Amino acid sequence: MVYAQSEILQKEVYLFQKIGTATRETMNHLKCVAFVRPTVDNIARLSEELRQPKYGQYFICKWPIALSEFLCHYYSFVKN
């Protein structure tokens, strides 16, 4: 599913930010939908984000990859 930014705004989605941006403020009233390409760098950023969450809820969408491989990478960062 692909939407243009104008279509997303019509669906009441208002904020786009990169995970890992240091200047983001905490907004517990918002939900985060994270579209993540499962690279080592992205998984590290996602792990750091979840250690210090900025949003009230997280929904994580990943690019096609075996779920076990994604979780293996993710948990290796969580342990550290």
Secondary structure, DSSP 8 states (H G I E B T S, - for coil): ----HHHHHHTT------TT-TT---EEEEEEEEEE---HHHHHHHHHHHHS--EEEEEEEE-S--HHHHHHHHHHHHH-
